[in-house]
Amino acid sequence: MVDEAPSKLQLVAETFGKSADVYNYHPIFPICGRRLVDLADIPTGARLLDIATGTGAVLFPAAERVGSSGSVIGIDMAEPMVASTAAEISRRGMTQAEVRLMNAEALLFEDSSFDRVTCGFALWFIPNLQGALGEMRRMLRPGGRLAVSTWGPPGDVARQQTRLLEAYGGVLPALGSHMLTSADAVQTVLRSAGFEVAYAAEEHISVLFTDEEQWWAQRMAVAQLSTQALAPADQERFKAGVLKLLQPLRTADGIQETRMAVFAVAVGPS
């Protein structure tokens, strides 16, 4: 049997690399990043590793939390993500933060190197998840904490949007390797990797957009990459169809979208 893990990892890295310039347009990422940092209970002066750091939704609030006496290292497999985040670290003058190109399944650090490990919205993309979780556990100092997040099941609009894209011939890349859309599922994989789960819950996160055009520009910034292979006329029809789906989300203040996220905190070796 051919091992497909390397090709899946490469697909994930390439796909997210293409979205590096627009990935942080969606306001839900910084909201969830700060939530994960709060749950991680990061002390001043701590040393933290952020897995699949992307454009820094977790890294930057974590770096603020550890302060100048601590350190935060973000890793990611998508080189454009690493370059983008490194440039932003430099722009902000954060001497306590850095980012490196690295695979979560093979962390290039000594045992017990970190007080905290975080991983926001990435676990299901890792083919060898148990191996990666074992690496995260190896990273933690005695009493250290791992804080992770995943998405819950897609909502009605997201499901209809996918069907509409497929109707026009669009294809979403098959990036996922695992189904981790509930607190029970996340707890199960953490416990099987030797962690003691201290917190796991499904939480609803709401974001308000001024109007449909702002929703399209921010919420759909990454998703629009999947439409680039469509003919220009089909791209316009797809956009019109998606915006029509937003009517149930409209309020007096704008377009309010609520997504379910799963957050979990686990304790490593004692």
PAZAPA-4460 file (N, C-alpha, C; in steps of 0.05 Angstrom, whole numbers, plus 32768, in hexadecimal, padded with zeros to 4 digits):
% residues 270
    n_x    n_y    n_z   ca_x   ca_y   ca_z    c_x    c_y    c_z   seq   type   mol
   8011   7FE8   8000   8000   8000   8000   8012   8019   8000     1      M     A
   800B   802C   7FEF   801B   8045   7FEE   8013   8057   8005     2      V     A
   8028   8062   8012   8023   8075   8028   801C   8090   801C     3      D     A
   8003   809A   8022   7FFA   80B3   8016   7FFF   80CA   8029     4      E     A
   800A   80C6   8041   800E   80DC   8054   801F   80F3   8048     5      A     A
   8036   80ED   803B   8046   8104   8031   8037   8115   801D     6      P     A
   8027   8109   800B   8018   8118   7FF8   8002   8129   8005     7      S     A
   7FF6   811E   801A   7FE1   812D   8028   7FEE   8145   8036     8      K     A
   8005   8141   8043   8012   8157   8050   801A   816D   803C     9      L     A
   8023   8164   8025   802B   8177   8010   8013   8187   8006    10      Q     A
   7FFC   8179   8003   7FE4   8187   7FFA   7FDB   819C   800E    11      L     A
   7FDC   8195   8028   7FD4   81A8   803D   7FE7   81C0   803C    12      V     A
   8001   81BB   803B   8014   81D1   803B   8010   81E3   8023    13      A     A
   800C   81D7   800B   8009   81E7   7FF3   7FEF   81F8   7FF4    14      E     A
   7FD9   81EB   7FFD   7FC0   81F9   7FFE   7FC0   8211   8011    15      T     A
   7FCB   820D   8029   7FCC   8223   803C   7FE1   8237   8034    16      F     A
   7FF6   822E   8026   8009   8242   801C   7FFD   8255   8009    17      G     A
   7FEB   824C   7FF8   7FDD   825D   7FE5   7FCB   8272   7FF2    18      K     A
   7FC2   826B   800B   7FAF   827D   8019   7FBD   8290   802C    19      S     A
   7FD7   8290   802D   7FE6   829F   8042   7FDF   82BD   8041    20      A     A
   7FDB   82C8   8029   7FD6   82E5   8027   7FBA   82ED   8030    21      D     A
   7FA7   82DA   8032   7F8C   82E1   8038   7F81   82D2   8051    22      V     A
   7F91   82C0   805C   7F87   82AE   8071   7F7C   82BD   8089    23      Y     A
   7F89   82D3   8091   7F80   82E1   80A9   7F6B   82F6   80A4    24      N     A
   7F5F   82F6   808C   7F49   8309   8087   7F30   8303   8098    25      Y     A
   7F2C   82E9   809E   7F14   82E1   80AC   7F17   82E8   80CA    26      H     A
   7F05   82F9   80D5   7F08   8302   80F1   7F05   82EC   8105    27      P     A
   7EFB   82D4   80FD   7EF6   82BF   8111   7F11   82B3   811B    28      I     A
   7F26   82B4   810A   7F3F   82A8   8112   7F4C   82B6   812A    29      F     A
   7F4E   82D1   812A   7F59   82DE   8142   7F48   82DA   815B    30      P     A
   7F2D   82D9   8158   7F1C   82D4   816E   7F22   82B8   817B    31      I     A
   7F24   82A4   816A   7F29   8289   8174   7F45   8286   817E    32      C     A
   7F58   8295   8171   7F74   8294   817B   7F76   829F   8197    33      G     A
   7F69   82B5   819C   7F6A   82C0   81B8   7F5C   82AD   81CB    34      R     A
   7F47   82A0   81C3   7F39   828D   81D5   7F4B   8276   81DC    35      R     A
   7F5A   826C   81C8   7F6C   8256   81CE   7F83   825E   81E1    36      L     A
   7F8D   8276   81DD   7FA2   8281   81EE   7F97   8284   820B    37      V     A
   7F7F   828D   820E   7F73   828F   8229   7F71   8274   8236    38      D     A
   7F67   8260   8227   7F64   8245   8232   7F7F   8239   8239    39      L     A
   7F94   823F   822A   7FAE   8234   8230   7FBA   823E   824A    40      A     A
   7FAF   8254   8255   7FB8   825F   826F   7FD7   8262   826F    41      D     A
   7FE0   8274   825D   7FFC   8277   8258   8008   828B   826C    42      I     A
   801B   8283   827C   8028   8296   828F   803C   82A7   8282    43      P     A
   8041   82BF   828D   8056   82D0   8284   8071   82C1   8286    44      T     A
   8081   82C4   8272   809B   82B7   8272   809B   829A   8267    45      G     A
   8084   8290   825F   8082   8275   8256   808F   8271   823A    46      A     A
   8095   8258   8234   809F   8251   821A   808A   8241   820C    47      R     A
   8080   824A   81F4   8069   823E   81E7   8070   8236   81CB    48      L     A
   8065   8220   81C2   8067   8216   81A6   804B   8217   819A    49      L     A
   8048   8224   8183   802E   8226   8175   8030   8215   815B    50      D     A
   8021   81FF   815B   8021   81ED   8144   800E   81F7   812E    51      I     A
   8017   81F6   8115   8007   8200   80FE   7FFF   821D   8103    52      A     A
   8013   822E   8107   800F   8249   8110   8001   825A   80FB    53      T     A
   8003   8253   80E1   7FF5   8262   80CD   7FFF   827F   80CC    54      G     A
   7FEC   8292   80CD   7FF2   82AE   80CD   7FF2   82BA   80E9    55      T     A
   7FF3   82A9   80FE   7FF8   82B2   8119   7FE0   82B8   812A    56      G     A
   7FC9   82AD   8124   7FB1   82B3   8134   7FB5   82AB   8151    57      A     A
   7FC4   8296   8156   7FCB   828E   8172   7FE6   8299   817A    58      V     A
   7FF9   8299   8168   8014   82A2   816E   8015   82BE   817A    59      L     A
   8008   82D1   816D   800B   82ED   8176   7FFE   82F2   8191    60      F     A
   7FE6   82E9   8197   7FDC   82ED   81B3   7FEC   82DE   81C7    61      P     A
   7FF7   82C6   81BF   8008   82B7   81D2   8022   82C6   81D8    62      A     A
   802D   82D2   81C3   8046   82E1   81C7   8041   82F9   81DA    63      A     A
   802A   8306   81D7   8023   831C   81E9   8021   8311   8206    64      E     A
   8016   82F9   8209   8011   82EE   8223   802B   82E6   8231    65      R     A
   803E   82DA   8223   8057   82D2   822F   8069   82EA   8236    66      V     A
   8066   82FF   8227   8076   8317   822D   8092   8314   8223    67      G     A
   80A2   8329   8229   80BE   832A   821F   80D0   8315   822D    68      S     A
   80C7   830A   8244   80D7   82F6   8252   80D1   82DA   8248    69      S     A
   80BD   82D6   8237   80B6   82BC   822D   80BD   82BA   8210    70      G     A
   80B4   82A4   8204   80B9   82A0   81E7   80A3   828F   81DB    71      S     A
   809D   8295   81C2   8089   8286   81B2   8096   827E   8198    72      V     A
   8094   8265   8191   809D   825B   8177   8085   8250   8168    73      I     A
   8080   825A   8150   806B   824F   8140   8077   823E   812A    74      G     A
   806B   8228   8123   8074   8217   810D   805D   8213   80F9    75      I     A
   8064   8210   80E0   8051   820B   80CB   805E   81FD   80B4    76      D     A
   804F   81ED   80A5   805A   81DF   808E   8058   81EF   8074    77      M     A
   8048   8205   8074   8044   8215   805C   8058   822C   805C    78      A     A
   806B   822B   804A   8081   823F   804A   8076   825C   8047    79      E     A
   8062   8261   8036   8058   827D   8035   804B   8286   804F    80      P     A
   803F   8274   805E   8034   827B   8078   804B   8284   808B    81      M     A
   8060   8274   808B   8077   827A   809C   8083   8295   8095    82      V     A
   8086   829A   807B   8091   82B4   8072   8080   82CB   807A    83      A     A
   8065   82C8   8076   8053   82DD   807D   8053   82E3   809B    84      S     A
   8053   82CE   80AB   8053   82D3   80C8   806D   82DE   80D2    85      T     A
   8083   82D5   80C7   809D   82DF   80CE   809F   82FD   80C8    86      A     A
   8094   8306   80B2   8094   8322   80AB   8083   8332   80BF    87      A     A
   806C   8326   80C7   805B   8334   80DA   8068   8336   80F6    88      E     A
   8076   8321   80FE   8085   8321   8117   8099   8338   8117    89      I     A
   80A8   833A   8101   80BB   834F   80FE   80AE   836B   80FE    90      S     A
   8098   836D   80F0   808A   8387   80EF   8081   8390   810B    91      R     A
   8079   837D   811C   806F   8383   8137   8086   8386   814B    92      R     A
   809E   837F   8142   80B5   8381   8154   80B4   836E   816C    93      G     A
   80A9   8356   8167   80A6   8342   817D   80BF   8331   817F    94      M     A
   80D1   8337   8191   80E9   8328   8194   80E5   830D   81A2    95      T     A
   80CE   8309   81AE   80C8   82F0   81BC   80BA   82DB   81AA    96      Q     A
   80B6   82E2   8191   80A8   82CF   817F   80B9   82C9   8166    97      A     A
   80B6   82B1   815C   80C2   82A9   8143   80B1   8293   8136    98      E     A
   80B7   828E   811D   80A7   827A   810E   80BB   8269   80FD    99      V     A
   80B5   824F   80FB   80C7   823D   80ED   80B7   822A   80DB   100      R     A
   80C3   8222   80C5   80B7   820E   80B3   80BC   81F2   80BF   101      L     A
   80A7   81E4   80C6   80AA   81CA   80D4   8091   81BA   80D2   102      M     A
   8094   81A0   80D3   807F   818C   80D2   8077   8185   80EF   103      N     A
   805D   8186   80F5   8054   8180   8110   8059   8162   8118   104      A     A
   805C   8151   8104   8061   8135   8109   807E   812F   8111   105      E     A
   808F   8143   810E   80AC   813F   8114   80B7   8159   811F   106      A     A
   80B2   815F   8138   80B9   8179   8144   80D7   8179   814B   107      L     A
   80E5   818D   8141   8102   818E   8144   810B   819D   815D   108      L     A
   8101   8194   8174   8108   81A0   818E   810E   818A   81A1   109      F     A
   811D   8191   81B6   8123   817E   81CB   810A   8178   81DC   110      E     A
   810A   8161   81E9   80F4   815A   81FB   80F0   8170   8210   111      D     A
   80D7   8173   8218   80D0   8185   822E   80DA   81A2   822A   112      S     A
   80D7   81AC   8211   80E1   81C6   820A   80CD   81DD   8210   113      S     A
   80B3   81D6   8214   809F   81EB   8215   808C   81E8   822D   114      F     A
   8083   81FF   8236   806E   81FF   824C   8052   81FB   8240   115      D     A
   804E   8205   8228   8034   8203   821B   8038   81FB   81FD   116      R     A
   8025   81EC   81F3   8024   81E6   81D6   8007   81ED   81CD   117      V     A
   8004   81FB   81B7   7FEA   8201   81AD   7FE8   81F8   8190   118      T     A
   7FCF   81F2   8187   7FCB   81E9   816C   7FAE   81F2   8164   119      C     A
   7FAC   8207   8155   7F91   8211   814E   7F88   8208   8132   120      G     A
   7F72   81FA   8131   7F65   81F2   8119   7F77   81E4   8105   121      F     A
   7F85   81CF   810E   7F97   81C1   80FC   7F99   81A3   8101   122      A     A
   7F8F   8199   8117   7F94   817D   811E   7F8A   816A   8108   123      L     A
   7F73   8170   80FC   7F68   815D   80E8   7F77   815D   80CE   124      W     A
   7F89   8170   80CA   7F99   8170   80B2   7FB2   815E   80B4   125      F     A
   7FB8   8155   80CC   7FD1   8146   80D1   7FCD   8128   80CD   126      I     A
   7FD8   811C   80B8   7FD3   8100   80B2   7FDA   80EE   80CA   127      P     A
   7FF2   80F0   80D4   7FFA   80E0   80EB   7FF5   80F0   8105   128      N     A
   7FDB   80F2   810C   7FD3   8103   8122   7FDE   80F8   813D   129      L     A
   7FDD   80DE   8141   7FE7   80D3   815A   8005   80D8   815C   130      Q     A
   8013   80D6   8146   8030   80DC   8147   8035   80F9   814E   131      G     A
   8025   810B   8142   8028   8128   8147   8021   812F   8164   132      A     A
   800C   8123   816E   8004   8128   818A   801A   811D   819D   133      L     A
   8026   8106   8196   803C   80FC   81A6   8053   8110   81A6   134      G     A
   8058   811C   818F   806D   8130   818E   8066   8149   819F   135      E     A
   804D   8151   819F   8045   8168   81AF   8048   8161   81CD   136      M     A
   8041   8149   81D4   8044   8140   81F0   8061   8140   81F8   137      R     A
   8072   8137   81E5   808F   8136   81EB   809A   8152   81EF   138      R     A
   808E   8166   81E3   8097   8182   81E5   8093   818E   8201   139      M     A
   807E   8184   820F   8075   8191   8227   8086   818A   823F   140      L     A
   808B   819F   824F   8098   819B   8269   8084   818F   827C   141      R     A
   808D   8183   8292   807A   8178   82A6   8065   818D   82AE   142      P     A
   804B   8185   82AC   8036   8197   82B3   802E   81AA   829D   143      G     A
   803B   81A8   8286   8034   81BA   8270   8019   81B4   8263   144      G     A
   800F   81C6   8253   7FF5   81C4   8248   7FF5   81C5   8229   145      R     A
   7FE3   81B5   821D   7FDE   81B7   8201   7FC2   81C2   81FD   146      L     A
   7FBF   81D7   81ED   7FA5   81E3   81E7   7FA0   81E1   81C9   147      A     A
   7F89   81D6   81C1   7F83   81D1   81A5   7F66   81DB   819F   148      V     A
   7F62   81E0   8185   7F47   81E6   817C   7F42   81D9   8161   149      S     A
   7F28   81D2   815C   7F20   81C7   8143   7F05   81D4   813C   150      T     A
   7EFB   81D0   8123   7EE1   81DA   811C   7ECC   81C4   8121   151      W     A
   7EB4   81CD   8128   7E9D   81BB   812A   7E93   81B6   810E   152      G     A
   7E7C   81A8   810B   7E71   81A2   80F1   7E6B   81BB   80E2   153      P     A
   7E6D   81BB   80C7   7E66   81D3   80B8   7E49   81DA   80BA   154      P     A
   7E43   81F4   80B9   7E27   81FD   80BB   7E19   81FA   80A0   155      G     A
   7DFF   8201   80A0   7DEF   81FE   8087   7DFA   820E   8070   156      D     A
   7E03   8227   8075   7E0D   8238   8060   7E26   822B   8054   157      V     A
   7E38   8221   8065   7E51   8215   805B   7E4B   81FD   804A   158      A     A
   7E38   81EC   8053   7E32   81D4   8044   7E26   81DB   8028   159      R     A
   7E14   81EF   8028   7E07   81F7   800F   7E1C   8204   7FFD   160      Q     A
   7E2F   8213   8009   7E44   8220   7FF9   7E55   820B   7FEB   161      Q     A
   7E5B   81F5   7FF9   7E6B   81E0   7FED   7E5C   81D3   7FD6   162      T     A
   7E43   81CE   7FDA   7E32   81C2   7FC4   7E31   81D4   7FAC   163      R     A
   7E2F   81EE   7FB1   7E2D   8201   7F9B   7E48   8202   7F8C   164      L     A
   7E5E   8202   7F9A   7E78   8202   7F8D   7E7B   81E9   7F7C   165      L     A
   7E73   81D2   7F86   7E75   81B9   7F77   7E63   81BA   7F5E   166      E     A
   7E4C   81C7   7F61   7E3A   81C9   7F4A   7E46   81D8   7F32   167      A     A
   7E58   81EB   7F39   7E66   81FA   7F24   7E80   81ED   7F1B   168      Y     A
   7E86   81D5   7F26   7E9E   81C7   7F1E   7EB6   81CD   7F30   169      G     A
   7EB2   81DC   7F45   7EC8   81E1   7F58   7ECE   81C9   7F69   170      G     A
   7EE7   81C8   7F72   7EF0   81B1   7F82   7EFE   81BB   7F9B   171      V     A
   7EF6   81B2   7FB2   7F04   81B8   7FCB   7F19   81A3   7FD0   172      L     A
   7F32   81AB   7FD6   7F47   8197   7FDB   7F40   8186   7FF3   173      P     A
   7F46   816C   7FF2   7F41   815A   8008   7F58   815C   801C   174      A     A
   7F56   816F   802E   7F6C   8174   8041   7F6B   8164   805A   175      L     A
   7F53   815E   8064   7F50   8151   807E   7F58   8134   807E   176      G     A
   7F62   812C   8095   7F69   8110   809A   7F59   8104   80B1   177      S     A
   7F4A   8115   80C0   7F3C   810B   80D7   7F22   811C   80DB   178      H     A
   7F0E   8110   80E9   7EF6   811E   80F0   7EF8   8124   810E   179      M     A
   7EFB   813E   8114   7EFE   8147   8130   7EEB   815E   8135   180      L     A
   7ED1   8159   8130   7EBD   816F   8131   7EAD   8170   814B   181      T     A
   7EB6   8162   815F   7EA8   8162   8179   7EBC   8161   818F   182      S     A
   7EB3   8169   81A7   7EC4   8168   81BE   7ECC   814C   81C5   183      A     A
   7EB9   8139   81C2   7EBF   811D   81C8   7ED5   8112   81B6   184      D     A
   7ED3   8119   819C   7EE8   810F   8189   7F03   811A   8190   185      A     A
   7F05   8134   8197   7F1E   8140   819E   7F29   8133   81B8   186      V     A
   7F18   8130   81CC   7F20   8123   81E5   7F2C   8107   81E0   187      Q     A
   7F1F   80F8   81CF   7F27   80DD   81C9   7F44   80DC   81BE   188      T     A
   7F4A   80ED   81AA   7F65   80EC   819E   7F7A   80F6   81B2   189      V     A
   7F73   810A   81C3   7F86   8114   81D6   7F8C   80FF   81EB   190      L     A
   7F78   80F2   81F5   7F7C   80DD   8209   7F8C   80C5   81FE   191      R     A
   7F86   80BE   81E5   7F95   80A8   81D9   7FB2   80AE   81D5   192      S     A
   7FB9   80C8   81D5   7FD5   80D0   81D2   7FE2   80D4   81ED   193      A     A
   7FD4   80CD   8203   7FE0   80CE   821D   7FDB   80E8   822D   194      G     A
   7FCA   80F9   8223   7FC4   8112   8231   7FAC   810E   8245   195      F     A
   7FAD   811E   8259   7F96   8120   826B   7F86   8139   8263   196      E     A
   7F6D   8136   825B   7F5E   814D   8251   7F52   815C   8269   197      V     A
   7F58   8176   826A   7F4E   8187   827F   7F35   8197   8277   198      A     A
   7F32   819B   825D   7F1B   81AB   8253   7F16   81A3   8236   199      Y     A
   7EFD   819F   822F   7EF6   819B   8214   7ED8   81A3   8211   200      A     A
   7ED3   81B5   81FE   7EB8   81BF   81FB   7EB4   81CA   81DF   201      A     A
   7E9B   81C9   81D7   7E92   81D5   81BD   7E88   81F1   81C3   202      E     A
   7E93   8204   81B6   7E8C   8220   81BB   7E83   822D   81A1   203      E     A
   7E6F   823F   81A3   7E66   824D   818C   7E73   8269   818A   204      H     A
   7E7E   826E   8173   7E8C   8287   816E   7E7D   8297   8159   205      I     A
   7E76   82B0   815F   7E66   82C0   814C   7E77   82D7   8142   206      S     A
   7E73   82DD   8128   7E80   82F4   811B   7E6B   8304   810C   207      V     A
   7E6C   831E   810E   7E5A   832F   8100   7E68   833E   80E9   208      L     A
   7E5C   833B   80D1   7E66   8349   80BA   7E53   835F   80B2   209      F     A
   7E5D   8375   80A9   7E4C   838C   80A3   7E37   8386   808E   210      T     A
   7E40   8378   8078   7E2D   8371   8063   7E38   8359   8053   211      D     A
   7E2A   8352   803E   7E32   833A   802E   7E4E   833D   8022   212      E     A
   7E54   8355   8018   7E6E   8359   800B   7E85   8356   801F   213      E     A
   7E82   8360   8037   7E97   835C   804B   7E99   833F   8052   214      Q     A
   7E83   8331   8055   7E83   8314   805A   7E93   8306   8044   215      W     A
   7E8D   830D   802B   7E9B   8300   8014   7EB9   8306   8015   216      W     A
   7EC0   831E   801B   7EDD   8326   801A   7EEC   8319   8031   217      A     A
   7EE0   8316   8049   7EEE   830C   8060   7EE9   82EF   8065   218      Q     A
   7ED0   82E7   8067   7EC9   82CB   806D   7ED1   82B9   8056   219      R     A
   7ECF   82C2   803E   7ED4   82B1   8026   7EEF   82B6   8019   220      M     A
   7F01   82C4   8026   7F1A   82CB   801A   7F2A   82B2   8012   221      A     A
   7F2B   829E   8025   7F39   8285   801F   7F29   8274   800C   222      V     A
   7F0F   8272   8011   7EFE   8261   8000   7EFD   826A   7FE3   223      A     A
   7F01   8284   7FDE   7F01   828E   7FC3   7F18   8282   7FB2   224      Q     A
   7F2D   8279   7FC0   7F43   826C   7FB1   7F39   8253   7FA2   225      L     A
   7F25   8246   7FAD   7F1A   822E   7FA0   7F0A   8234   7F87   226      S     A
   7F03   824D   7F84   7EF3   8255   7F6C   7F04   825E   7F55   227      T     A
   7F1E   8261   7F59   7F2E   826D   7F44   7F2F   825C   7F2A   228      Q     A
   7F2B   8241   7F2D   7F2B   8230   7F16   7F11   8232   7F06   229      A     A
   7EFC   823F   7F11   7EE3   8242   7F03   7EE5   8258   7EEE   230      L     A
   7ED4   8256   7EDA   7ED2   826B   7EC6   7EC8   8285   7ED3   231      A     A
   7ED1   829C   7ECA   7EC9   82B6   7ED7   7EAB   82B8   7EDB   232      P     A
   7E9B   82B0   7EC8   7E7E   82B2   7ECA   7E74   82A0   7EE1   233      A     A
   7E7F   8288   7EE3   7E77   8276   7EF8   7E80   8280   7F14   234      D     A
   7E97   828E   7F15   7EA0   829A   7F2E   7E8B   82AE   7F38   235      Q     A
   7E81   82BE   7F25   7E6D   82D3   7F2C   7E53   82C5   7F35   236      E     A
   7E4B   82B0   7F27   7E32   82A2   7F2E   7E35   8295   7F49   237      R     A
   7E4C   828A   7F4E   7E51   827D   7F68   7E4F   8291   7F7E   238      F     A
   7E5C   82A9   7F7B   7E5B   82BE   7F8F   7E3E   82C6   7F94   239      K     A
   7E2F   82CB   7F7F   7E13   82D3   7F82   7E03   82BE   7F91   240      A     A
   7E08   82A4   7F8A   7DFA   828F   7F98   7E01   828D   7FB5   241      G     A
   7E1A   8290   7FBC   7E23   828F   7FD8   7E17   82A6   7FE8   242      V     A
   7E18   82BE   7FDC   7E0D   82D5   7FEA   7DEF   82D2   7FEF   243      L     A
   7DE1   82C5   7FDD   7DC5   82C0   7FE1   7DC0   82AE   7FF9   244      K     A
   7DD3   829C   7FFF   7DD0   828A   8016   7DD2   8298   8031   245      L     A
   7DDA   82B2   8031   7DDF   82C0   804A   7DC6   82CB   8057   246      L     A
   7DAF   82CA   8049   7D97   82D7   8053   7D90   82CE   8070   247      Q     A
   7D92   82B4   8076   7D8C   82AC   8092   7D9E   82B7   80A7   248      P     A
   7DB6   82C1   809E   7DCA   82CC   80B1   7DC7   82EA   80B5   249      L     A
   7DB6   82F7   80A5   7DB4   8314   80A6   7DA5   831D   80BF   250      R     A
   7DB0   8331   80CD   7DA4   833D   80E4   7DA1   835B   80DE   251      T     A
   7D96   836A   80F1   7D94   8387   80ED   7DB0   8394   80EC   252      A     A
   7DC4   8387   80F7   7DDF   8392   80F8   7DF1   8388   80E2   253      D     A
   7DE9   8374   80D3   7DFA   8369   80BE   7DF7   834B   80BB   254      G     A
   7E0C   833E   80B3   7E0D   8321   80AF   7E1A   8315   80C7   255      I     A
   7E0C   8305   80D7   7E17   82F9   80EE   7E1A   82DB   80E9   256      Q     A
   7E33   82D2   80EA   7E39   82B5   80E6   7E43   82A9   8100   257      E     A
   7E39   8292   8107   7E41   8284   811F   7E4C   8269   8118   258      T     A
   7E64   8263   8121   7E70   8249   811C   7E76   823B   8136   259      R     A
   7E75   8221   8136   7E7C   8211   814E   7E9A   8209   814C   260      M     A
   7EA8   820F   8161   7EC4   8206   8164   7EC7   81F5   817C   261      A     A
   7ED9   81E3   817B   7EE0   81D1   8192   7EFA   81DA   819D   262      V     A
   7EFB   81DF   81B7   7F14   81E6   81C5   7F1A   81D1   81DA   263      F     A
   7F33   81CA   81DD   7F3B   81B6   81F1   7F56   81BD   81FC   264      A     A
   7F59   81B8   8216   7F72   81BB   8224   7F7A   81A1   8231   265      V     A
   7F92   8198   822D   7F9C   817F   8238   7FB6   8184   8247   266      A     A
   7FBA   8173   825B   7FD2   8175   826B   7FE5   815F   8263   267      V     A
   7FFE   8166   8260   8013   8153   8257   801E   8143   826E   268      G     A
   8037   813A   826B   8043   8129   8280   8047   8138   829A   269      P     A
   8043   812A   82B0   8046   8136   82CA   8062   8134   82D4   270      S     A
***
